[in-house]
Amino acid sequence: MAKKSEKEQTEAGLEGIEHALTNTERFIEENQKLILNILIGIVAVILIFIGAKRFYIEPREKDATNEMFMAEKFFERDSFALALNGYGTYPGFIQIIDDYGFTKSANLAKYYAGVCYLRLGDYQNAISKLKEFKTDDLLVGSAKYSSLGDAYSENTEYEVAAKYYLEGAEKYQNNFSTPVLLKKAGLAFEEIKKYEKSLEIYTKIRKEYPVTSEGREMDKYIARVKEKISQ
């Protein structure tokens, strides 16, 4: 009886599969035109994307890189107003952002523009442009958060500054910039008399980054905040 039951179950299962296949075949047969149109649409989207990348985005990327050359030179010479606004026929970072939209160069120009505004004392525009800039690069990402924190610090918003220093230290961890960002966070907390937070951060730098220049000088920072705490 068990064998018969197993056989019946197998036959029922096969019948179910055949029925499902029949329904699928019927659906395909009845909707051939719709399926074909969907496939054509998918192929068209892929071709449009490839064409746009090859014939529009890549040439604009090249143009943007060439146009930004002099702005970068001005930036390297600390001529931040010229780098930002351009000179004569040479566009500045603001024009690159406006003219070249979603290119990688326009994105990078947002970082440059943010730093230019920071150096020129325009902290709100510095913050705005730096927040628009996106990157996965370890060191450039760290520099972005460092500059963001600096802009808030210069604007005496030390709590917010510390937040961005710590966020950058966490998001872009490395032995070069992380201790620098942590130290800046500690100093920002000192400005608002949050000495316990400063002590926690300075201790972390000494423990986790002992061979860095920041790690080697942490003893004096720790001693300083401990004295302030005890007062």
N, C-alpha and C positions, 0 to 999 in steps of 0.2 A: 504493500500500500504506500509505503514511504517513497519507494522508487517511482511509482506511478504519480504520486503527488509532485515530486521533483520534476518529472517529465512535463506534467501539465503546467507547472510554474514556468519552466523554460520556454515551452511553446507560447504561453501567454505573454512572456516577456518579449519574445521575437515578434509576436503579432503587434505588440505595442510599438516596437521600434519600426516595424514596417509601416504601421499607421502614421507614426510621426514623420517618417520619410516621405510618405505619400502626401501628407499635408504640406510639408515643406516644398516638395516638387510642385504641388498645385499652386502654392503661394507664389513661387518664382515664376511659374508659367503665366499666372494671372496678372503679375505685376512687373513683367519684363521691362516695359517702357519706363516705369518709375525707377526701378533699380538701375537701368542704363543711364537715366538722367542724373541720378545721384552720383554714379561713378564718374560720369563726364564732368560733373560739378567739382568733385574732389580733385580730379586731374587738372582741371582749369585753375583751381586755387593754387595748387602746387606750382604750376607753370608760371602763374602771375607772380608768386613769391620769388621764384628763381629769377624771373626776368627783372623784377623790381630791384632785387639785390645786385644783380650783375650790371644793369644798365642805368640804375638811378642811385641807389645807396652807395655802392662802391666808388663811382666817380665823384659823388658829393663828398665822401669821406676823404678822398685824395685832395680835392679842392680845399676842404676845410683845413687839412693838415698844412698845406702850402700857405694858405691865408694866415694861419696862426703863427707862422714862423717868427715874424718880427715882434709880435706881442710877447712871445716867449723870451726873445732877446731882451726886450725892454724889462721884463720881469727879472731876468737874471742880473740886470744892471741896477736893480732896485728902483727903476723908473716906473713906479706903480700906477701913476695917473695915466702915463702914455700906454702902458700895457693894458690898462682897463678900457680906455676910451679911444685908443688908436692915435695915429699921427699921419697927417696928409692922406696918402692913398693906402696906408697900412691900417687895416682894421684892428681894433682892440678886442679883448675877450667878450665884451658885451655884444658887439656886432657879430662875432662868430656864433655866439649863442642864439642870437635872433635869426641869423641868415641860414644856419646849418642844422637847425632843429634837433633831430634825434640821432645825429652822428656821434661817434665816440669822441671826436674832437670837441664838439659842442659840450658834451658831458664833462670832459676834462677842463674846458674853459670855465665851467662853473666853479671848479675848485680854485683855479688861478684867480678868478674874479673875486671869490670869497676872501682869499688871502690879501689881494690888493686892497679891498675895502677895509680889511682889518688893519693893515699897515697905514692906511690913510685916515684911520679913526672913525670910519663909518660902520659902527658895530652892528646895527640892525641889518643893513644890506649884506654885511659879511655873514651873519648868521643865516639869512635867507638863502644866499647862493650856496653856502657850504651844505646846508640841509638838502638842497636839490641835487647835489653831486652824489653819484652812486659808484661804488667800486668794491671789488673783491681783493684788490691788491693789499698785501699785509702792511707795507710801510706807508703807502699813500693813504690807506684807510686810517691808519694811526695818526697820520699828519692831519687828516680831516678833523678827527675828534679833538686833537690837540688844539687846532686853530679855533674850533667851535668853543671849547672850554676857555681859550684865551679871550675870545670876543665877549663871552659872558662875564669873565673876570674883569676885563677892562670896563665893562658896564656895571661893575660892582654887584653882579648877581652871582655871588660865590657858591651858593647852594646848587644852582643849576650848572655852573661851571664844573663843580666837583662831580656832578652826575655824568656829564659828558666825558670827563677825563676817565672816570671809572668804567664807563660803557666802552670806550675805545680800548682801554687796557684789557678788558675781558674779551671783547669781540675780535681783536687783532693781536692775540698774545704772541710775543716774541721777546728775546732777551735784550733787544736794542731799545725799542720804544716803550715797552710796557712799564719798566721801572721809572722812566721819565714821566709818563702819564700818571702813574701812581703818586709820584712825588708832587706833581702839580695838584692832584686831588688833596693830598695832605696839607699843602700850603693853603689851598682854598678853604678847607675846614678850619684851619687856624685863624683865618681872617674873620670867621663868624664865631670864633671861640668854641668850636666843637673839638676840643683838644683830645678827648677820648677817641674820636674817629681818626684824628691825625695820628695818634699813637698807634692805633691798630694798623693803619696803612704803613707807617714808617717801619714798624716791626715786621710786617709782611715783606717789605722790600729788603730789609737786612737778612731775613731768613731765606727768601726764595731767589734773590738776585745778589748774592754776596760778592761776586767778582766784578760786578758792574761798578762804574764810578759812583752811581747813586747808592748802591749797596754799601760801598766802603765809607761813605760819609754819613750814613744814617745814625750812627751813635750820637753825634752832636744834635741831630734833630730830635731824637728820642729823649735825650737829656733835657732839651729845651721844653718840650711839651710836658714832660713829667714835672718839671719845675712849675710850669703854669698851672697844672692840675692841682699841685699841692698848695698853691697860694690861696 
